[in-house]
Amino acid sequence: MDYYYDDYYDEYYDHPDQAAARLFHRDLSIEETIKNCVHPSLRFATQYITNFIAINLLFSVLVLIVRKVFPTAQRSLHLLSCVCGAALVYRVIDHGFYHFLQLAVSLYAVQWTLHRWLTGTGRYIKTPFIVIAYGIGNLLVSELLEPSPETWNRIRGTQMILLMKALSLAFDTDDNHSLRSQLTVLSYSGYILCPANIVLGPWISFNDYLTIWKPPAGIEPKQCRSSSGRRMLIHVFRIVTSALMAVGFLLTSNCMIDYLLAPINSWKWVRAYGRALSFRTSHYFIGYLSQCSMMAAAADWHRAEDERSIMLPVSSLYRITSPMAVEFPRSLVQVVTAWNIPMHLWLKRYIFRTTKRPFGTGTAIALTYIISSLLHGLHYRLWITLLTIGSWTFVEHEVRKKLATIYSACVLVGKCPSSCTVHQHKSNSVFCIVINMLFFALNIFNLIYLGCIFESSEGPPDEVQQDKSMFGPWTELNYASHWLLVFAYLFYFVI
């Protein structure tokens, strides 16, 4: 459902020599590719990732020290979060601070005013929806007034994360007076500026922010000491693994895809596949870097999940994306869920569930896609892409549901359990395997088609001035997916 803001940062991490290399390395040998593309990318990755790990590890250590020396000093933790978050922003973002500052301050002022004046009224006006309208309006106006598109592209993702935090805060404190009592200027600033996720995300709730660094309850000191060393090693292993995965995806996006596909790059579908894969791997780079940043800032190594496996649990708060689920999708719904897990949860919790009861499922889905699009600002390619994804997920869900009912087969969007008692034809039957493989091929096709419109080597252009070429890649592919969508919709009515 949501395309993360990796494309906004690709412009930031394309150094001049690297950008120049991109123009020529398709014809280069492996040695020249390594020299002209891999080495510049590694230099950037080392510098960029080090900022996140170093500042967040420092924050983690300082939190441990403050928590040990001053066990009840919650204000000190908020202050540390503010200082370290501001330092990280200063290190990695060199423009647009005033946009971040005015949005953060004005959102707090709006929420404070609404809580003060609307509390105890008939509540015909829901506070969170007023905050949503103001926040998105502020975001769009700021983008229109910013004279430099390049500057806005660099801060777009940070603005989006800030807005998501503030909007979730409006929902969480609307009826929860206990949580609202903990909301002060300092705690709000610490939450907004938290170095773990201020730049790249992911979104975490205000309650998660308040509890993530609290000492774990129910662990005896002796047990804690005996296993803390192992848990710390597992934690460090996960940080290093996430950083290496981020570097690997960056090199794949910048260098290896073009090099490997160069011999067959004359076919338009191969070029489309390369552009789409480069876009997806650049997203995985951002996802694993933000995962690394979150874990580096986690001052608590004594959680139950650390005992089970050296790998990060699927249910972990730190998991951002799942490349395997995206690259080998059973359905587009799976892609939507696994692309950006925290944002999917945010949209589901605060937009879909909130609007489903008063407006119905169809309207709730439409509003969810609209809010998801507007959070990215004036990004027209993304708007059309999300609309297409939304249409495809609906049609695929309905077609598979109808096929499952007619043929009593395990071909639903979600995988049936191995001991399914509802359908006659199980997942391992020939019929189900063929149908599921056809939808798998369809989803791979859509990943290529929908992703090729985004160029990973550039941020979103000044699209108002480039409307004629905005959908050039889709024109080259004769809008195949959109025609197929129309056919699938007609097929749904025929069967």
ABEGO torsion letter per residue (X at the ends): XBBBAAAAAAAAABBAAAAAAAAAAAABBAAAAAAAAAAAAAAAAAAAAAAAAAAAAAAAAAAAAAAAABAABAAAAAAAAAAAAAAAAAAABABGAAAAAAAAAAAAAAAAAAAAAABGBAGABBAAAAAAAAAAAAAAAAAAABABAAAAAAAAAAAAAAAAAAAAAAAAAAABAAAAAABBAAAAAAAAABAAAAAAOBBBBAAAAAAAABBBBGBBAAAAAAAAAAAAAAAAAAAAAAAAAAAAAAAAAAAAAAAAAAAAAABAAAAAAAAAAAAAAAAAAAAAAAAAAAAAABABAABAAAAABABBBAABAABABBAAAAABBABAAAAAAAABAAAAAAAAAAAAAAAAAAAEAAAAAAAAAAAAAAAAEBBAAAAAAAAAAAAAAAAAAAAAAAAAAAAGBBABABBBBAABAABABBAABAAAAAAAAAAAAAAAAAAAAAAAABBAABBBBBAAAAAAAAAAAAAAAGGAAAAAAAAAAAAAAAX
